Amino acid sequence: MFPPDEGSYQVVTGIEFGACGVEALDADQIRDGLKVLDHGMRPASPSDLTKAVAYLSVRCKRRETSEQDTDLAVRVMVQDLSELPGDVALWALDQWSRKSPWWPTRAEILGLAKRQCGQRSWAKSRLEMASRKLETATAA
């Protein structure tokens, strides 16, 4: 895969809560975990996404379309992927270009990317719930 221009996008591969579960974490550990996840949810820059989609466009076959339609398809895909974590969006584009010779539908590329986001969302919601419980216990 090509290197991104702005910042670096590293995959958050998962947060292990261990056998004790998230409830055993203290406030500092919860805050640190949320910081890691917030950082891991940053979107890619528009220029990095545009380059990655352009690369996909070169590698994958498409039905015959006008240059205007191709430009629109690239802009729409960049916009759709800009709502996802940067590393996941770039990973999905790279994976698609390696595994399929055909240009993906919107649903295919978003589905591939969103499957990778599930663990982060789950971990973040668990940490946020634990944080609220700690705040409630501290306030009481």
N, C-alpha and C positions, 0 to 999 in steps of 0.2 A: 504494500500500500504506500502511497505517497505521503510525505510528511506534511502535517498541517502548517500553515504560515503563522497563525495567531494562537499563541498559547499551546498547551499540550493537552491531549485528551487521553486519559488513562482509564481503562476499564475498572470499575469497582466490581471486583469479582465475587463479592458476597461478604456479609458480616456474620461471623460466627458468634452466637450468644453463649455457646457452651451448654453443658448439661444443666446449669443453674437457671438459664433463661434470662430474659431481659429484665425481669423484676429484681434480680440480684445486683443490677448495675447501680452505681451511685450517680448523683447529679452531674458530676464532672464527666464521667464516662458516657452518660447519655448525651450531654452537650457536645462532647467530642465526636460521638457517632453521628449526631445530626449535622455537624459541620462537614464531616467527610461525605455524607450523603448529599448535602446541599451542593458541595463542590462537584460531586459526581453527576449532578443533575444539570450542570451548565450546558447550554446549547453550543453547538459549533458555530463558528463565525460564518456569516453569509458567504464570504469568499472561499472558505474551506469547503462548504457544502456545494457551492457552484462548481468548483474544480472536481469534486468527487462525482457529482452528477454528470458533468461533461465527460469525465473518464468512463463512466458507466455507458454513456451515450455512444462513445466510440467502440467500446467492447461488445455491446449488445445489439443484436439485429432488431430493426423496427419495420413496421409496414411503411410503405412509401408515404411520406407526408411532406408538406411544404416546410420551408425553413422557418416560417412564422409559427406553424404548429409545433415544430421541434423546440423552438425558443420558449413557447408557452408551456410545453410539457416540462422543460427543465426548470422554469420559474416556479411552477406549481409544486414540483417535487421538492425543490429547495425550501419553499414556504412550509410545506407539510412536515418536512424533517427538522425544520428549525424549532419545532415545539418539543423535540425529544432531546435527551442528553446527547452531547456532541459525540462522545466516543461510540455510543450505540448507533447513532445515525450514520457515522462514517464506516463503522463495522458492517452495518447492514448493506450499504452500497458496495463495499468491497466484497463481501460474501456473495452477494447476488451476481456480481460480475464474474466471479470465479466459478459459480455453480450453474449458471444458466446462460445460454447464448441469446436469450430473448429479453427485450426490454420489459421490466416488470409493470404490472398494473399498480395503481395507487394502493389498493388493498394488499397486494402481495408484499410490497416493500415496507409498508407501515406495519403489517402483521409480523413480519420477520423482526423488525426493530422493537416493536412493543412487547414481543415475547421475552426479549432480553431485559426489558425494564421492570418486569414483574417483581423480581426479587428486591430491587431497590425500593420500590413503592411499598412492599410488604414490610421491609426492615424499617423504613422511615415511619410508617404508621405505627409499628410496634414501639419504636423509641418515643414518638410523640405521645402515645398513650401512657407510657411509663413516666414520662416527664410530667404529664398532667396529674397522675396519681401521686407523684412525689410532691408537687406543688400543693395539692389538696391536703396531703398528710402534714406538710410543713405548716400550712395555714391553720390547721385545726388545733 
